[in-house]
Amino acid sequence: MPQEDECEGRLPHAVPRGLLRFVILKLLESQELSGTGIADILEERSKGVWRPSPGSTYHLLSSLQERGHIEEARTEGRTIFYRLSEAGREALENIHEQKKALDKRAAVGPMLWLSMLSSEDRVHAQLKHLEGAVDRLEDTFSQLGTEEKEEYLERLRTIRSCLSKIINDIK
């Protein structure tokens, strides 16, 4: 029997392995949610690009509950709403402490993917990413106070300077 090429027809994961666990804990930190509610929020935040499958979501909710990181908050009909437990808060705090390592690991997949593209496709992907980042940044900045915005002003000026240099080099 011929062996199937394991790469054929498969695409890289949209979300790095393990990130969904963190995201669920983070979402449940501030509100009670059902599995469908979690999927709805993630689909909205990814602008419709990604929605975790019910199998992934409910399997992970079950695992988090078995570990004592989440607990049932209430039931409405057949829908179970979950909340973060004290053990879940501690787990989330541990994840926050490891944030720098997670940031580096989360960047590896996109970095490798970009390295496989042609220069033109890489520029296209990077500009698309930049546009999305600017949209998200605009939303986030609207939630900050004046003092907090001032703290980031110099970084924004540096980024603007770099973009101006790129634009001028193209002209």
Residue pairs with C-beta under 8 A, 6 or more apart in sequence:
12 109
12 113
13 109
14 49
14 50
15 50
15 52
16 105
16 106
16 109
19 106
20 52
20 56
20 57
20 60
21 60
21 64
22 92
22 95
22 102
23 42
24 38
24 57
24 60
24 61
24 64
24 70
25 64
25 69
25 70
25 84
25 88
25 91
25 92
25 95
26 92
27 33
27 38
27 41
28 70
28 82
28 83
28 84
28 88
29 84
29 88
29 89
29 92
32 73
32 74
32 81
32 82
32 83
33 41
33 81
33 82
34 79
34 80
34 81
34 82
35 54
35 57
35 58
35 61
35 80
36 54
36 79
37 81
38 52
38 57
38 61
39 51
39 52
39 54
39 57
42 50
42 51
42 52
43 50
43 51
47 132
61 70
61 82
64 70
64 82
64 88
65 71
65 72
65 82
67 87
67 91
68 85
68 87
68 88
69 84
69 85
69 87
69 88
69 91
70 82
70 83
70 84
70 85
70 88
71 82
71 83
71 85
72 80
72 81
72 82
73 81
73 82
73 83
74 80
74 81
75 81
84 92
95 102
110 129
114 122
114 125
114 126
117 125
141 149
141 152
